[in-house]
Structure formats: C-alpha cells, structure tokens
Amino acid sequence: MKSNVSLENTLTVAQLLVEFRAAGLQQGFRCEEFGRNTEFPLLAMTKRTPGPRPRIYFSAGIHGDEPAPPLVILEMLKAGEFDARANWFICPVLNPSGLHRGTRENVHQRDLNRDYQDRQSLEVQSHVHWLEHQPPFDLALCLHEDWEAGGFYLYELNRQDQASLAPDMIDAARGIMPIESSAMIDGRATAEPGIIRPISDPLLRNNWPEAIYLCHTHTALCYTLETPTGFPLGQRMAAMRAAIAAAFKLAIPG
C-alpha cells in the first residue's frame, strides 16, 4: 500500500543518502556501503567509543512507503544525539528503491521485512552479511510506520525478560499523539494499550521480519516502533523521537 506522504517536498533518496554521509562523517561515524541494489547504495554507519558502552542498533526505511523513520534518524544525527554515551550501529535506508518510489516493496516487488528467513533479495542478503560482522547488540530499534493505525504503537521482543522499555516509550509518545487503542493490531492481540509482544521463536514463524532475525541472532531486546502515516509528518517524527529519547534514558547508564 502506497503511503499518502513520501519524501516529496523534503529530499530525494539520492540527496538523503548524501546528507547521511555528510552528517555521519561530521559526527565521527564510519560510513560504508554494505551492498548496492540496482539503483542505490546500501549504507551502514557505525560509531564506537572506547570503554564499556551499550551497543545500540537502528534500522529504518525497510518499507519505502514509511518516510518518517529515515528522516528521524537524519534529524537525530544532525543534532548530535548519537554521542559517546553508546556504540552506534545504524542502517538508515534499507530499501532505497522503495523509498524512491513510495512503495512498501523493493523494485522487484518483494517485501524486505518478510525476507529474513529465505533471503531472496539482494538488500537482505547484503544486510545479513553486514550484521554477521557486527558484535551483539544490547538494544535494537527498528523504525516503521503503519498506514492503517490510528495512533502510535510498538512491538517488543524481549527474550531474556529484561526490564521493559515499552511503557516509558508509550508514555513519551502519548505526549505527541494518540496511542493506538485497538485490542487487536495487525492481527495480533495487544498486551497493554499500544504494546504488542508477539511470539519471538523463529521456529514458529514463517517469512521472518528483521526484528525476529535480530532477536534470534544479534540481540535479546528489540523494539519495532510504529507511527500512523495518516498523521502529519512532523508529528510522526516528533512522537518517534520522544519514544527513542525515553528508551535512551533507560538503556544508557548515566
């Protein structure tokens, strides 16, 4: 389903990638191409600080009709929010061809967020290869949007029963926009208002999304944040940033 808002009137995808590189280098990130589809490079950004620091992973743009997440990461990057408090691992635009077209799928009509089991797409093959060369993450945040939603919500995968970050993220987002109130979201029952805790065992799932793969191989704690594309872009970005700030407050010591 195509979003009602794209990168139109903000940045082209090519410009967005240039801005990510420039801002990343300015903020001390290592910027690398971990692959390339038929049109655009696939960009990863890493920043490590000596000493014990939490390792935090971000991804965005895996669905091309969800423009707010890449723009949120770029805004945070320019604001210097990825600082020495943590080690950062960021894949800001996993589906640049879809983002270019405003479509959920890539240029070959494949939903990349259902491809982490079979790995048929070049983008996911390249992403998994890059991930296999990274250390385990203490926290993973996958940023998304939902054209059907009436408010902010999130998925929590927490396979070691750590202290949940979800209630604080929900409270932070509530100050910006409504929280999705449905008892069923995307066919799944909510554990609390706006919080879904799905089955995380990959052996019980088909067509793995990125979060299931990450929680199986790279992290014990993963959140998928969802904003409703029917709301204004600025409001969606503000809600997502507020939720992320709440997660940082809990996940980063000091």
Backbone bond lengths (Angstrom), bond angles and torsions (degrees), N, CA, C in turn:
res aa  C-N    CA-C-N  psi(-1)  N-CA   C-N-CA  omega(-1)  CA-C   N-CA-C  phi
1 M - - - 1.459 - - 1.516 108.64 -
2 K 1.308 117.06 128.62 1.447 121.47 -179.69 1.520 110.55 -78.32
3 S 1.339 115.31 138.43 1.450 120.36 179.74 1.519 110.75 -73.34
4 N 1.341 115.29 156.36 1.458 119.18 176.14 1.523 111.62 -83.62
5 V 1.323 117.48 -3.88 1.451 122.13 177.42 1.520 107.97 -133.59
6 S 1.324 116.96 132.76 1.454 120.84 177.65 1.516 108.21 -124.03
7 L 1.330 116.01 -165.55 1.451 120.12 175.92 1.525 112.11 -77.62
8 E 1.332 117.58 -1.96 1.456 121.14 177.91 1.526 109.86 -54.72
9 N 1.314 115.49 138.81 1.465 124.00 -178.16 1.524 112.70 72.42
10 T 1.334 117.61 7.87 1.457 119.47 172.44 1.537 108.14 -122.56
11 L 1.323 117.37 -81.06 1.459 121.92 -178.16 1.516 109.62 -142.15
12 T 1.325 117.18 148.96 1.454 119.29 165.76 1.526 107.77 -76.29
13 V 1.320 117.04 163.89 1.465 119.84 179.42 1.522 110.57 -63.00
14 A 1.320 117.24 -41.19 1.465 119.93 178.46 1.531 110.46 -60.00
15 Q 1.324 116.88 -43.90 1.463 120.68 178.11 1.523 110.76 -65.00
16 L 1.332 116.25 -39.27 1.464 120.67 179.91 1.533 110.50 -60.27
17 L 1.316 116.95 -44.80 1.462 120.50 -179.97 1.521 111.35 -65.37
18 V 1.328 117.01 -38.80 1.469 120.40 176.51 1.525 110.03 -62.48
19 E 1.324 116.65 -42.10 1.469 120.29 -179.67 1.527 111.23 -66.79
20 F 1.328 117.05 -38.29 1.466 119.49 176.20 1.520 110.62 -60.42
21 R 1.301 117.13 -46.46 1.471 119.91 -179.98 1.522 110.97 -61.27
22 A 1.321 116.77 -48.13 1.458 120.24 -177.15 1.523 111.47 -62.83
23 A 1.338 116.70 -46.73 1.461 120.09 -179.78 1.526 111.27 -67.63
24 G 1.337 116.34 -38.39 1.455 119.79 179.13 1.517 112.07 -62.94
25 L 1.329 117.51 -46.69 1.453 120.65 178.94 1.517 111.37 -62.82
26 Q 1.318 116.52 -38.57 1.460 120.24 178.65 1.517 111.47 -64.04
27 Q 1.328 117.16 -32.06 1.466 121.87 -178.32 1.528 112.85 -93.84
28 G 1.325 116.99 10.18 1.460 120.44 175.13 1.506 115.64 84.47
29 F 1.333 118.39 18.32 1.457 121.92 178.12 1.533 111.06 -84.49
30 R 1.293 115.17 151.64 1.457 121.86 165.75 1.520 107.24 -89.46
31 C 1.306 117.50 122.82 1.461 122.19 -178.96 1.523 108.72 -110.02
32 E 1.318 116.69 128.27 1.455 120.03 -178.04 1.521 110.37 -141.79
33 E 1.315 115.28 150.35 1.456 121.41 170.08 1.518 107.74 -88.06
34 F 1.340 116.56 118.99 1.461 118.93 177.28 1.521 111.65 -96.30
35 G 1.302 116.14 0.27 1.462 121.46 177.92 1.510 109.04 174.44
36 R 1.310 114.22 -178.13 1.461 119.68 178.60 1.520 107.45 -155.29
37 N 1.337 115.71 132.08 1.454 117.28 172.60 1.531 107.91 -88.72
38 T 1.285 118.60 -162.27 1.462 119.86 -174.69 1.525 112.66 -71.62
39 E 1.334 117.98 -12.09 1.461 120.71 -173.53 1.519 115.13 -125.90
40 F 1.329 117.30 -37.91 1.451 120.61 -169.92 1.531 111.28 -134.98
41 P 1.341 116.61 154.25 1.465 119.19 172.41 1.521 110.79 -73.67
42 L 1.312 116.12 155.34 1.464 123.41 173.94 1.526 106.70 -103.84
43 L 1.314 116.01 119.36 1.460 121.92 -168.01 1.523 111.34 -105.73
44 A 1.334 115.78 134.54 1.464 122.62 170.93 1.515 108.57 -123.88
45 M 1.316 115.44 144.80 1.455 121.76 -178.21 1.524 108.66 -131.68
46 T 1.325 116.34 128.06 1.460 120.53 -178.90 1.524 109.74 -130.95
47 K 1.321 114.40 146.33 1.471 120.85 178.39 1.521 107.88 -147.23
48 R 1.322 115.22 120.61 1.458 120.24 -176.53 1.521 109.77 -121.38
49 T 1.330 115.43 140.60 1.457 122.49 -179.78 1.520 108.38 -117.26
50 P 1.343 118.81 133.50 1.474 120.01 178.88 1.520 112.05 -58.01
51 G 1.314 114.85 148.76 1.460 120.23 -179.91 1.507 111.63 94.23
52 P 1.328 116.68 170.04 1.471 120.38 -178.88 1.520 111.61 -69.42
53 R 1.311 115.31 120.81 1.454 122.03 178.39 1.528 107.74 -142.31
54 P 1.322 119.06 146.98 1.469 119.11 173.49 1.530 110.13 -64.59
55 R 1.309 115.34 146.29 1.467 122.02 177.46 1.534 107.80 -101.27
56 I 1.305 116.13 116.18 1.466 121.37 -173.78 1.519 109.60 -120.43
57 Y 1.324 114.91 128.69 1.471 122.76 -177.79 1.523 109.67 -109.97
58 F 1.327 115.42 139.50 1.465 122.71 174.02 1.522 109.28 -126.18
59 S 1.329 115.64 142.95 1.464 120.21 166.22 1.519 108.87 -135.87
60 A 1.334 114.71 154.03 1.465 120.97 179.04 1.521 108.28 -155.78
61 G 1.315 115.43 164.32 1.449 120.52 172.07 1.508 115.82 72.50
62 I 1.338 118.76 19.89 1.455 119.56 178.27 1.526 110.81 -74.16
63 H 1.324 116.83 -25.29 1.462 122.49 170.35 1.529 108.07 -109.63
64 G 1.309 115.97 122.94 1.454 120.27 -172.57 1.510 115.10 -73.22
65 D 1.336 118.39 -12.07 1.463 120.72 176.99 1.528 111.47 -96.68
66 E 1.336 115.74 22.52 1.460 121.85 179.52 1.527 108.41 -127.19
67 P 1.336 117.70 79.51 1.459 120.55 -169.61 1.520 116.35 -78.74
68 A 1.331 118.47 -22.69 1.464 119.03 -174.53 1.531 113.20 -62.37
69 P 1.348 120.44 -42.13 1.467 119.04 -175.24 1.528 115.57 -57.35
70 P 1.350 120.83 -48.87 1.466 117.33 177.25 1.524 112.66 -60.30
71 L 1.327 116.85 -37.49 1.457 119.96 -179.85 1.525 111.55 -67.76
72 V 1.326 117.27 -34.23 1.466 121.03 175.49 1.521 110.24 -62.58
73 I 1.329 116.79 -46.96 1.461 119.58 -179.19 1.524 110.57 -62.87
74 L 1.328 117.55 -42.03 1.461 120.20 178.39 1.526 110.79 -62.09
75 E 1.315 117.37 -42.89 1.461 121.85 179.12 1.528 110.65 -61.95
76 M 1.324 117.28 -45.03 1.460 121.30 178.53 1.525 111.33 -64.60
77 L 1.318 116.09 -39.11 1.454 121.13 179.68 1.527 110.66 -62.01
78 K 1.327 116.12 -47.96 1.461 120.26 179.89 1.523 111.86 -64.71
79 A 1.330 116.70 -29.56 1.468 120.83 179.79 1.526 112.67 -81.09
80 G 1.319 118.00 -2.80 1.456 121.26 178.52 1.511 114.57 75.01
81 E 1.339 117.27 24.89 1.462 120.01 -176.10 1.531 113.00 -79.36
82 F 1.315 117.29 -16.44 1.467 120.54 175.24 1.528 107.30 -93.18
83 D 1.325 115.23 77.83 1.460 121.13 -169.97 1.528 110.77 -105.89
84 A 1.326 116.41 -161.36 1.461 121.94 -173.02 1.520 113.69 -74.21
85 R 1.325 117.99 1.56 1.468 119.70 178.70 1.515 112.86 -68.31
86 A 1.325 117.98 -21.73 1.461 121.19 -173.86 1.523 109.80 -149.02
87 N 1.314 115.71 169.23 1.458 123.06 167.45 1.525 106.93 -96.80
88 W 1.326 116.15 130.99 1.462 121.17 -169.71 1.518 111.33 -115.05
89 F 1.318 114.76 138.78 1.467 123.23 178.30 1.529 106.44 -134.08
90 I 1.321 117.07 111.29 1.467 120.38 -168.90 1.526 110.22 -129.99
91 C 1.334 115.83 127.28 1.467 123.00 170.26 1.534 105.98 -116.02
92 P 1.329 118.23 94.92 1.462 120.28 -165.86 1.521 116.03 -81.31
93 V 1.352 117.55 -21.55 1.470 119.72 -178.29 1.534 107.86 -143.69
94 L 1.328 116.83 86.50 1.458 120.47 -176.11 1.522 113.42 -76.17
95 N 1.319 117.56 -18.90 1.463 121.19 -178.24 1.531 109.42 -132.84
96 P 1.331 117.44 69.03 1.470 119.03 -176.26 1.525 113.43 -63.38
97 S 1.332 118.17 -32.21 1.468 119.50 178.54 1.521 111.44 -66.33
98 G 1.328 116.94 -40.89 1.462 120.00 176.57 1.514 111.87 -66.54
99 L 1.340 116.17 -40.02 1.457 119.61 178.64 1.525 110.30 -63.93
100 H 1.312 116.48 -38.15 1.464 121.48 177.55 1.530 111.17 -60.54
101 R 1.323 117.15 -37.27 1.466 122.32 -176.95 1.527 113.39 -95.04
102 G 1.325 117.44 -12.38 1.458 120.10 -175.13 1.511 112.59 72.76
103 T 1.346 117.56 29.88 1.459 121.75 -178.54 1.528 110.48 -116.43
104 R 1.317 115.43 148.82 1.468 120.93 178.67 1.528 110.95 -59.15
105 E 1.323 116.39 -43.31 1.459 121.99 -173.64 1.525 111.17 -87.21
106 N 1.349 114.76 170.75 1.461 119.17 174.91 1.520 109.79 -81.10
107 V 1.308 117.52 -172.01 1.461 121.53 -175.77 1.526 111.95 -64.27
108 H 1.329 117.49 -21.00 1.467 122.48 178.78 1.526 112.43 -97.96
109 Q 1.333 117.10 18.32 1.460 124.53 177.88 1.527 113.28 60.21
110 R 1.304 116.91 33.24 1.464 121.32 177.20 1.526 109.57 -107.38
111 D 1.326 116.25 132.81 1.459 122.07 174.58 1.530 107.67 -78.58
112 L 1.314 116.71 105.27 1.463 120.56 -176.30 1.521 112.24 -62.70
113 N 1.327 117.03 -28.53 1.456 119.77 -178.66 1.531 113.14 -82.12
114 R 1.301 116.58 14.22 1.465 122.55 169.92 1.532 110.46 -127.64
115 D 1.325 116.78 20.44 1.468 120.87 -170.15 1.525 113.27 -119.16
116 Y 1.337 118.78 11.11 1.461 119.81 -175.00 1.526 113.53 -85.27
117 Q 1.312 117.05 1.16 1.467 121.08 171.30 1.522 109.94 -98.60
118 D 1.326 117.48 -52.15 1.469 121.07 -177.49 1.524 112.77 -85.97
119 R 1.319 117.45 -30.74 1.464 123.37 176.60 1.527 112.01 55.41
120 Q 1.316 114.69 58.23 1.454 120.60 179.92 1.532 112.44 -86.47
121 S 1.308 117.44 -22.73 1.467 120.52 -175.03 1.525 110.61 -91.43
122 L 1.321 114.95 148.10 1.459 120.78 176.79 1.518 110.92 -61.99
123 E 1.344 116.59 -38.03 1.453 119.80 -178.81 1.525 111.68 -61.56
124 V 1.330 117.41 -46.55 1.467 120.23 -178.13 1.522 110.96 -72.56
125 Q 1.310 118.20 -39.24 1.465 120.51 175.10 1.526 110.70 -55.78
126 S 1.324 116.30 -45.78 1.459 121.03 -179.09 1.525 111.31 -68.38
127 H 1.326 116.00 -39.69 1.463 119.88 179.86 1.526 111.11 -64.57
128 V 1.316 117.40 -46.27 1.466 120.94 179.54 1.535 110.28 -62.08
129 H 1.322 117.30 -41.00 1.468 120.37 177.90 1.525 110.31 -60.05
130 W 1.328 117.14 -41.80 1.471 120.39 177.53 1.525 110.90 -65.31
131 L 1.317 117.06 -45.19 1.463 120.76 -179.30 1.523 111.93 -60.24
132 E 1.318 116.74 -36.32 1.466 120.44 -179.01 1.525 112.58 -63.70
133 H 1.317 116.96 -15.60 1.463 121.18 179.72 1.530 111.95 -103.98
134 Q 1.344 117.47 10.51 1.455 121.92 177.47 1.533 109.77 -106.53
135 P 1.338 116.94 157.43 1.467 119.48 176.33 1.523 110.71 -73.82
136 P 1.316 118.33 169.70 1.474 120.14 174.41 1.528 110.65 -61.56
137 F 1.313 115.44 149.58 1.465 121.14 179.50 1.524 109.80 -101.90
138 D 1.323 115.85 142.71 1.467 120.46 173.58 1.522 111.28 -79.44
139 L 1.329 115.89 -25.94 1.457 121.17 -178.77 1.521 108.16 -153.48
140 A 1.322 116.74 136.29 1.464 122.04 174.07 1.520 108.82 -122.95
141 L 1.318 115.71 135.34 1.462 122.38 178.64 1.523 108.21 -125.32
142 C 1.332 116.27 116.97 1.459 122.85 178.27 1.529 107.16 -107.03
143 L 1.309 116.92 119.22 1.466 121.44 -172.63 1.525 110.45 -98.80
144 H 1.335 115.59 127.85 1.465 121.93 -174.26 1.522 110.28 -138.85
145 E 1.346 114.36 175.94 1.459 122.83 169.92 1.526 108.82 -138.71
146 D 1.329 115.60 164.78 1.459 121.50 -176.51 1.528 108.71 -139.84
147 W 1.326 116.27 117.63 1.470 119.91 -177.49 1.523 112.68 -71.92
148 E 1.340 117.80 -17.61 1.466 121.34 -179.57 1.526 113.17 -92.71
149 A 1.319 117.68 -14.39 1.468 120.40 -170.95 1.520 112.17 -74.16
150 G 1.340 114.25 153.38 1.454 120.51 175.49 1.506 112.97 -107.12
151 G 1.338 115.93 6.18 1.460 120.53 -179.96 1.514 110.35 -176.62
152 F 1.312 115.47 179.48 1.464 122.31 179.77 1.523 110.03 -72.10
153 Y 1.335 116.60 143.34 1.460 121.21 171.16 1.516 109.13 -155.53
154 L 1.331 116.71 172.90 1.462 120.43 -179.63 1.520 110.89 -149.69
155 Y 1.329 113.65 158.34 1.463 123.07 170.71 1.532 108.01 -104.73
156 E 1.320 116.45 140.17 1.460 121.45 175.17 1.525 109.98 -120.80
157 L 1.323 115.97 125.73 1.456 123.03 169.73 1.527 106.73 -115.33
158 N 1.328 117.18 117.39 1.459 121.91 -170.06 1.522 107.88 -141.29
159 R 1.326 116.00 78.10 1.460 119.28 -167.98 1.527 114.06 -78.18
160 Q 1.316 118.66 -7.24 1.465 120.62 176.15 1.531 111.63 -114.10
161 D 1.323 115.98 15.10 1.468 121.54 178.25 1.528 112.71 52.27
162 Q 1.311 115.78 45.73 1.455 120.33 174.50 1.526 109.59 -72.92
163 A 1.328 115.69 167.64 1.460 119.92 175.57 1.524 108.85 -58.39
164 S 1.316 116.11 128.52 1.455 120.74 -175.00 1.527 111.60 -74.62
165 L 1.323 115.72 136.64 1.463 122.01 173.26 1.529 111.66 -90.74
166 A 1.336 115.87 -10.71 1.465 120.67 -170.32 1.523 114.23 -60.97
167 P 1.337 120.76 -48.53 1.473 118.77 -177.64 1.522 113.28 -58.59
168 D 1.325 117.29 -38.90 1.463 120.22 -179.99 1.527 110.73 -68.50
169 M 1.321 117.40 -37.84 1.458 119.50 177.90 1.521 110.87 -66.51
170 I 1.326 116.36 -40.25 1.461 119.97 177.99 1.530 110.40 -63.29
171 D 1.330 117.37 -44.67 1.459 120.48 179.99 1.531 111.17 -62.08
172 A 1.341 116.40 -38.94 1.461 119.65 -179.70 1.520 111.15 -66.86
173 A 1.327 116.81 -43.01 1.463 120.31 179.72 1.516 111.57 -67.73
174 R 1.333 117.05 -31.33 1.468 121.40 -178.58 1.527 111.63 -60.79
175 G 1.309 117.24 -26.31 1.448 119.79 177.39 1.519 113.50 -72.54
176 I 1.340 116.94 -10.58 1.466 121.48 -176.62 1.529 111.65 -111.64
177 M 1.333 116.97 -36.53 1.466 121.06 -176.79 1.517 109.61 -154.93
178 P 1.326 118.24 167.77 1.470 120.00 176.99 1.523 111.66 -63.04
179 I 1.316 115.13 154.99 1.455 122.29 171.64 1.525 107.92 -95.22
180 E 1.313 116.63 136.23 1.464 120.67 177.96 1.530 109.08 -55.58
181 S 1.331 116.44 124.61 1.465 121.11 -172.96 1.524 114.39 -102.03
182 S 1.327 117.88 -3.83 1.463 120.16 -176.43 1.524 111.31 -65.73
183 A 1.317 115.79 143.53 1.466 120.92 175.91 1.524 111.30 -73.64
184 M 1.327 116.85 -23.41 1.466 122.50 175.35 1.519 107.60 -122.63
185 I 1.331 116.33 127.92 1.457 122.28 177.07 1.517 108.12 -125.71
186 D 1.322 115.80 123.06 1.461 120.77 179.11 1.526 111.14 53.49
187 G 1.339 116.06 37.20 1.452 120.72 177.58 1.517 115.37 80.69
188 R 1.327 117.41 6.93 1.463 121.06 -179.05 1.521 109.91 -121.75
189 A 1.320 115.61 140.92 1.457 120.76 179.42 1.522 110.16 -74.00
190 T 1.311 116.59 141.56 1.458 120.82 176.63 1.522 110.32 -82.21
191 A 1.333 115.89 143.92 1.456 121.04 175.01 1.521 110.67 -82.19
192 E 1.317 116.01 -36.20 1.455 125.75 175.24 1.515 105.82 -145.25
193 P 1.338 119.13 166.10 1.465 119.04 178.58 1.528 112.13 -54.26
194 G 1.328 115.37 120.83 1.453 121.10 177.82 1.512 115.52 79.54
195 I 1.331 118.60 4.24 1.467 121.45 -176.72 1.527 109.53 -124.47
196 I 1.324 116.40 122.87 1.457 122.85 176.55 1.527 107.59 -113.21
197 R 1.302 116.23 131.24 1.464 120.85 175.74 1.535 107.49 -120.07
198 P 1.318 116.79 85.58 1.470 120.14 -174.23 1.516 112.01 -77.12
199 I 1.323 115.55 169.87 1.464 121.24 173.28 1.520 108.42 -61.90
200 S 1.325 116.29 126.49 1.460 119.37 -176.66 1.522 113.80 -103.29
201 D 1.343 117.29 -7.16 1.464 120.01 -179.51 1.528 108.67 -68.94
202 P 1.331 118.88 113.64 1.465 119.94 -176.77 1.521 113.53 -64.26
203 L 1.335 117.09 -22.60 1.458 119.49 179.29 1.525 111.83 -69.64
204 L 1.333 115.72 -16.28 1.466 120.20 178.46 1.520 112.35 -99.74
205 R 1.320 116.86 5.48 1.452 121.36 -176.48 1.521 111.09 -121.82
206 N 1.318 115.12 147.56 1.456 121.21 169.97 1.519 108.43 -110.21
207 N 1.320 115.65 156.18 1.468 120.69 174.84 1.531 111.17 54.17
208 W 1.324 115.30 63.55 1.454 120.70 -172.53 1.520 112.64 -56.41
209 P 1.320 118.64 132.62 1.463 121.33 164.57 1.528 109.95 -77.02
210 E 1.314 115.52 168.52 1.466 120.45 -179.94 1.526 111.71 -56.00
211 A 1.332 117.89 -42.53 1.463 120.77 -175.32 1.525 112.13 -62.42
212 I 1.329 117.24 -39.37 1.468 120.36 178.10 1.529 110.25 -64.71
213 Y 1.320 115.92 -44.36 1.464 119.43 177.35 1.526 110.55 -60.18
214 L 1.331 117.35 -47.28 1.461 120.74 -178.78 1.523 111.40 -59.73
215 C 1.329 116.77 -43.96 1.457 120.07 -176.58 1.530 111.56 -71.38
216 H 1.314 117.01 -23.31 1.463 121.40 177.72 1.523 111.48 -80.60
217 T 1.324 117.60 -30.48 1.466 119.86 -169.01 1.524 115.37 -123.01
218 H 1.347 118.90 -23.63 1.459 118.66 -167.90 1.527 115.25 -130.42
219 T 1.310 118.73 -16.19 1.460 119.48 -176.65 1.520 109.80 -156.09
220 A 1.333 115.65 155.39 1.465 120.55 173.88 1.518 111.80 -97.53
221 L 1.342 116.89 -7.52 1.458 120.07 -174.16 1.526 109.54 -138.67
222 C 1.331 115.51 114.49 1.461 120.56 -175.34 1.525 109.70 -138.93
223 Y 1.321 115.85 134.44 1.454 121.98 177.54 1.519 110.06 -122.89
224 T 1.316 115.85 136.15 1.455 122.76 171.48 1.518 107.43 -109.49
225 L 1.314 116.57 115.88 1.468 122.72 -177.73 1.523 109.40 -97.15
226 E 1.329 116.45 135.75 1.466 122.13 -175.78 1.529 110.80 -128.74
227 T 1.329 116.36 125.41 1.455 120.85 171.79 1.528 109.40 -113.43
228 P 1.322 118.57 152.77 1.468 121.84 -176.70 1.531 111.54 -84.23
229 T 1.329 117.00 123.59 1.464 119.76 -176.46 1.525 113.15 -70.05
230 G 1.325 118.51 -10.74 1.452 120.21 176.04 1.523 113.47 -74.22
231 F 1.328 117.77 -11.64 1.455 121.88 179.38 1.526 109.49 -90.80
232 P 1.327 118.36 160.80 1.465 120.45 178.56 1.532 111.84 -58.64
233 L 1.319 115.70 145.16 1.461 121.13 -176.69 1.521 111.72 -56.25
234 G 1.313 118.32 -46.15 1.454 120.77 -178.83 1.515 112.93 -61.10
235 Q 1.321 116.96 -36.93 1.464 120.83 179.17 1.521 110.51 -68.87
236 R 1.324 116.14 -40.77 1.477 119.66 177.80 1.524 110.94 -62.39
237 M 1.317 116.23 -43.98 1.462 120.09 179.54 1.521 110.85 -63.84
238 A 1.319 117.40 -41.34 1.464 120.54 -179.85 1.519 111.63 -64.79
239 A 1.322 117.64 -40.72 1.463 120.84 178.71 1.520 111.24 -64.55
240 M 1.324 116.18 -41.79 1.454 119.66 -179.87 1.528 110.64 -66.67
241 R 1.320 116.71 -41.55 1.463 119.62 178.47 1.528 111.22 -64.12
242 A 1.304 116.97 -38.53 1.465 119.83 178.62 1.523 111.15 -64.16
243 A 1.329 116.61 -42.03 1.470 120.59 178.71 1.527 110.60 -64.82
244 I 1.327 117.07 -42.16 1.457 120.55 179.11 1.515 110.90 -64.11
245 A 1.326 117.23 -42.26 1.465 120.44 178.12 1.526 111.04 -59.80
246 A 1.321 117.03 -39.23 1.467 120.44 177.45 1.524 111.04 -64.92
247 A 1.324 117.08 -39.51 1.473 120.63 176.79 1.511 110.83 -63.55
248 F 1.333 117.18 -43.61 1.474 120.30 178.78 1.517 111.12 -59.93
249 K 1.316 117.14 -41.02 1.463 120.92 -177.27 1.527 111.18 -59.97
250 L 1.313 116.71 -34.54 1.457 121.10 -179.86 1.516 112.81 -87.39
251 A 1.329 117.72 -34.46 1.459 121.06 -171.05 1.516 114.30 -89.42
252 I 1.346 116.64 -20.46 1.455 119.89 -176.13 1.519 109.63 -108.52
253 P 1.334 118.78 118.04 1.463 120.88 -178.40 1.527 111.96 -59.97
254 G 1.320 115.27 146.51 1.459 120.79 175.31 1.491 113.91 78.83
